Amino acid sequence: MLKKIIVSVFALAIIAAAAAAYSVYAPNSFSEAAVIRIDEGMSAGMIGRALKSRGLIRSSLAFKWYVAYSGSAQKLVSGTHEIKAGSSISSIVAQLKSMDNSSRERTITAIEGWRLKELAAYLAKEGIASEESFMAAAKINDWSGKYPFLGDPKIRSLEGFLYPDTYNIFIDATPEDIIKKMLDEFDSKVTAQMRSDLRSRGRSLLEAVTLASIIEREISNKPEYDSDRRIVSGIFWSRLEIGMGLQSDATVNYATGKSMTRPTLKDLEIDSPYNTYKYRGLPPGPINSPSLASISAAIYPAETDYLYFLTDENGKAYFAATYDGHLKNIRLYLDN
């Protein structure tokens, strides 16, 4: 009886060892190469769970065991790795240990409509750069000589010109590296034709980007509302041409540093050149980094008879040619 028990235990041990070996050495079933990112400080257990969640390994425990058994814990290279299709755990560990297999890059995303300070706070939260170092690197004097589109002496800040998008950056990227990427992207997205069309209308790039940044905060960023952006652009340009105040809540929020749907009555009294209820014309500069859709709307406004608009809680815009019509829209869409 005892002999049978010993044989059974031995058999189970063999089966367990075979299963562990299969998990470690047998090719897995994923048929396409996959990208996995390893951040600094990730443990073998954390990496194993990430691989398991992506379907790249069968057992995170087997991965952790193999990393420890093979003495690889301190040899895994942080960065972005492309894992070959069908790799086993042993093969994956070998790839994660290879400096050549890691681009040592990470991804950052700058959101459309972010202020410069919001971008700085995001980079600080991601552990890429302190807010202070990024803001110091973003001084206009350091960049105006390098990019002709920043040569307008009225441009006092990079606010509005750091193009919002997703970027791959090196792990050791400096604030200057990130700013250069974003300025290069702006230079690429805002084409020579767009700039030529602006000049033919007697408008500057600064004016267009400033207006685009206001549109970005006034109108929902849903693609179905892109036509609304062009109509609002036409309204704002018409107001500027007849000397009527822009009366933009977004510019007041920039002046107060708040992020409110609608400013308070006290906020509307703030003495700031960004208070477009108090001062006519465009504010001194952009109030955020606008999307290409908003920039395009500012350059190519829709021609309408409208002078007024409002947006409801869902971001839908309603337009009126007269103040009476505007009051009617307020009763219909805001006073409910």
C-alpha positions in Angstrom: 0.0 0.0 0.0 2.8 2.4 1.0 4.6 1.5 -2.2 1.5 2.4 -4.3 1.2 5.8 -2.5 4.9 6.5 -3.1 4.5 5.6 -6.8 1.4 7.8 -7.1 3.1 10.8 -5.5 6.1 10.3 -7.7 3.9 10.1 -10.8 2.1 13.3 -9.8 5.4 15.0 -9.3 6.5 14.0 -12.8 3.2 15.2 -14.2 3.5 18.5 -12.3 7.1 18.9 -13.5 6.1 18.1 -17.1 3.3 20.7 -16.9 5.6 23.3 -15.5 8.2 22.5 -18.2 5.5 22.7 -20.9 4.4 26.1 -19.6 7.9 27.4 -19.6 9.4 25.9 -22.8 6.5 25.1 -25.2 5.6 27.7 -27.8 2.4 29.6 -27.0 -0.5 30.0 -29.3 -0.5 33.7 -30.2 0.1 33.9 -33.9 1.2 37.5 -34.3 4.0 39.5 -32.7 2.9 41.5 -29.7 4.3 44.6 -28.0 4.7 44.7 -24.3 6.0 47.5 -22.1 8.2 47.1 -19.0 8.4 50.1 -16.8 11.2 50.7 -14.3 10.6 48.9 -11.0 8.2 46.3 -12.3 8.6 43.0 -10.5 8.6 39.6 -12.2 5.2 38.9 -10.8 3.8 42.2 -12.3 5.4 41.5 -15.7 4.0 37.9 -15.6 0.5 39.2 -14.9 0.8 41.7 -17.7 1.9 39.0 -20.1 -0.8 36.6 -19.0 -3.5 39.3 -19.4 -2.3 39.8 -23.0 -2.5 36.0 -23.7 1.2 35.8 -24.2 1.8 33.1 -21.5 -0.3 30.4 -20.0 0.9 30.9 -16.4 2.2 34.0 -14.6 3.4 31.8 -11.8 5.5 29.7 -14.2 6.9 33.0 -15.6 7.8 34.2 -12.1 9.3 30.8 -11.2 11.4 30.7 -14.4 12.7 34.3 -13.9 13.9 33.4 -10.4 15.3 29.9 -11.4 17.2 31.4 -14.3 18.6 34.3 -12.3 17.0 36.8 -14.8 15.2 39.0 -12.3 17.8 41.8 -12.5 18.5 41.4 -16.2 15.1 42.3 -17.6 15.4 45.5 -19.6 12.8 48.2 -19.2 11.2 49.7 -22.3 9.0 48.6 -25.1 9.6 45.0 -26.4 8.2 43.3 -29.5 7.6 39.6 -28.6 7.8 37.2 -31.4 4.7 35.2 -32.3 4.4 31.9 -30.5 7.2 32.5 -28.0 7.5 30.3 -25.0 8.2 31.7 -21.5 11.9 30.9 -21.8 12.0 32.7 -25.2 10.1 35.7 -23.8 12.5 36.0 -20.9 15.4 35.9 -23.3 13.8 38.7 -25.4 13.1 40.8 -22.4 16.7 40.5 -21.4 17.9 41.8 -24.7 18.8 45.5 -25.0 18.4 45.2 -28.8 14.8 44.1 -28.4 13.9 47.2 -26.4 13.3 50.5 -28.0 13.4 52.0 -24.5 10.5 54.2 -25.4 7.2 55.1 -23.8 4.0 56.7 -25.0 2.6 60.0 -23.8 -0.7 61.6 -24.8 -1.4 65.3 -24.8 -5.1 66.0 -24.8 -6.8 68.5 -27.1 -7.7 71.6 -25.2 -5.1 71.2 -22.5 -3.5 74.3 -21.1 0.3 74.4 -20.9 0.1 74.0 -17.2 -2.1 70.9 -17.5 0.4 69.3 -19.9 3.2 70.1 -17.4 1.2 68.5 -14.5 0.5 65.4 -16.7 4.2 65.0 -17.4 5.0 65.4 -13.7 2.4 62.8 -12.8 3.9 60.3 -15.3 7.3 60.8 -13.8 8.8 62.3 -17.0 9.6 65.8 -15.9 8.8 68.1 -13.1 6.3 70.9 -13.7 9.0 73.5 -13.0 11.5 72.0 -15.5 8.9 71.7 -18.2 7.6 75.2 -17.8 11.2 76.5 -17.7 11.9 74.7 -21.0 8.8 76.1 -22.6 9.9 79.8 -22.6 9.2 81.3 -25.9 12.6 83.0 -26.2 14.2 79.5 -26.3 12.2 78.5 -29.4 11.1 81.5 -31.4 14.4 81.6 -33.3 14.2 77.9 -34.2 10.7 77.8 -35.7 9.7 80.6 -38.1 6.0 80.3 -37.3 6.9 81.4 -33.8 8.7 84.5 -35.1 5.7 86.8 -34.6 6.8 89.2 -31.8 3.2 89.1 -30.5 3.6 85.4 -29.6 4.6 85.5 -25.9 4.2 81.9 -25.0 4.2 78.3 -26.5 0.6 78.1 -25.2 -1.4 76.8 -28.2 1.5 75.7 -30.3 2.4 72.4 -28.7 0.3 70.1 -30.9 -1.9 67.7 -28.9 -1.4 64.1 -30.0 0.1 60.7 -28.9 3.9 60.6 -29.0 6.5 57.9 -28.5 9.4 59.3 -26.5 12.6 57.8 -25.1 12.5 57.0 -21.4 15.3 59.6 -20.8 13.6 62.3 -22.9 14.1 65.8 -21.7 11.4 68.5 -21.6 13.2 70.1 -24.6 12.9 66.8 -26.5 9.2 66.6 -25.9 8.6 70.3 -26.8 10.6 69.8 -30.0 8.4 66.8 -31.0 5.2 68.8 -30.4 6.4 71.9 -32.2 7.5 69.7 -35.2 4.1 68.1 -35.3 2.4 71.5 -35.2 4.6 72.7 -38.1 3.6 69.6 -40.0 -0.1 69.6 -39.3 -0.7 73.3 -40.0 0.2 73.2 -43.7 1.8 75.9 -45.9 -1.5 76.1 -47.8 -3.4 76.8 -44.5 -1.0 79.5 -43.6 -1.2 81.0 -47.1 -5.0 81.0 -46.9 -4.7 82.9 -43.6 -2.5 85.5 -45.0 -4.8 86.0 -48.0 -7.6 86.8 -45.5 -5.4 89.3 -43.7 -5.1 87.2 -40.5 -2.1 86.0 -38.6 -1.3 82.5 -37.4 -1.4 83.8 -33.8 -4.9 85.1 -34.4 -6.1 81.8 -35.9 -4.6 79.7 -33.1 -6.0 82.0 -30.4 -9.5 81.8 -31.9 -9.1 78.0 -32.4 -8.2 77.5 -28.7 -11.4 79.4 -27.8 -13.5 77.2 -30.1 -11.8 74.1 -28.6 -13.3 74.9 -25.2 -16.6 76.3 -26.4 -17.6 73.3 -28.7 -17.7 69.6 -27.9 -14.8 67.7 -29.4 -17.1 65.0 -30.9 -16.5 64.7 -34.6 -20.2 65.1 -35.4 -19.9 68.7 -34.1 -17.0 69.7 -36.4 -19.5 71.7 -38.6 -20.5 73.6 -35.4 -16.9 74.6 -34.9 -16.9 76.3 -38.4 -20.2 78.1 -37.6 -18.9 79.3 -34.2 -15.7 80.5 -35.9 -17.8 82.5 -38.3 -19.7 84.1 -35.4 -16.5 85.1 -33.6 -14.9 86.5 -36.7 -18.1 88.5 -37.5 -18.1 89.8 -33.9 -14.5 90.9 -34.3 -15.2 92.7 -37.6 -18.1 94.7 -36.1 -16.4 95.5 -32.8 -18.6 93.2 -30.8 -17.2 91.5 -27.7 -16.5 87.7 -28.1 -18.0 87.1 -24.6 -16.4 83.7 -24.3 -16.8 81.8 -21.0 -13.7 79.8 -21.9 -11.4 82.9 -21.9 -12.8 84.0 -18.5 -12.0 80.5 -17.1 -8.5 80.9 -18.4 -8.2 84.2 -16.6 -9.5 82.7 -13.3 -7.7 79.4 -13.7 -11.0 77.6 -13.2 -12.6 74.8 -15.3 -16.3 75.6 -15.1 -19.1 75.2 -17.6 -20.2 78.7 -16.9 -18.3 81.4 -14.9 -19.9 83.1 -12.0 -21.0 86.7 -12.1 -18.0 87.6 -10.0 -15.7 85.8 -12.4 -17.1 87.9 -15.2 -15.8 91.0 -13.5 -12.2 89.9 -13.4 -9.9 92.6 -14.8 -7.9 90.6 -17.3 -7.2 91.0 -21.0 -8.5 87.4 -21.3 -11.9 88.5 -20.0 -13.6 88.9 -23.4 -16.8 90.1 -21.7 -14.9 93.2 -20.4 -12.5 93.7 -23.3 -13.2 93.7 -27.1 -11.1 91.8 -29.6 -9.1 88.6 -29.2 -7.2 87.9 -26.0 -3.4 88.3 -26.1 -2.9 84.6 -27.1 -4.2 81.1 -27.1 -5.8 79.6 -24.0 -4.9 76.0 -24.7 -3.6 73.6 -27.4 -6.4 73.3 -30.0 -7.1 70.3 -32.2 -6.5 70.4 -35.9 -10.3 70.5 -36.3 -10.5 73.7 -34.4 -7.5 75.3 -36.2 -9.1 74.4 -39.5 -12.4 75.9 -38.4 -10.6 79.1 -37.4 -8.9 79.3 -40.8 -12.0 78.3 -42.8 -15.1 79.7 -41.0 -18.6 79.2 -42.2 -20.4 82.2 -43.6 -23.7 82.7 -41.9 -25.9 85.5 -40.5 -25.5 84.2 -36.9 -24.1 86.4 -34.2 -25.0 84.3 -31.2 -24.7 80.7 -30.0 -25.0 78.6 -26.9 -24.3 74.9 -26.1 -26.4 72.6 -24.0 -25.2 70.0 -21.5 -24.5 67.5 -24.3 -22.3 69.9 -26.2 -24.9 70.6 -29.0 -24.7 74.2 -30.3 -27.7 76.3 -31.1 -27.4 79.5 -33.1 -29.3 82.8 -33.6 -29.0 85.8 -35.8 -30.6 88.2 -33.3 -30.4 88.7 -29.6 -34.1 88.0 -29.3 -33.5 84.7 -31.0 -30.6 84.0 -28.6 -32.9 84.6 -25.6 -35.4 82.2 -27.1 -32.7 79.5 -27.3 -31.7 80.2 -23.7 -35.3 79.6 -22.6 -35.6 76.4 -24.7 -32.3 74.8 -24.0 -30.8 76.2 -20.8 -33.6 77.2 -18.5 -35.2 73.7 -18.2 
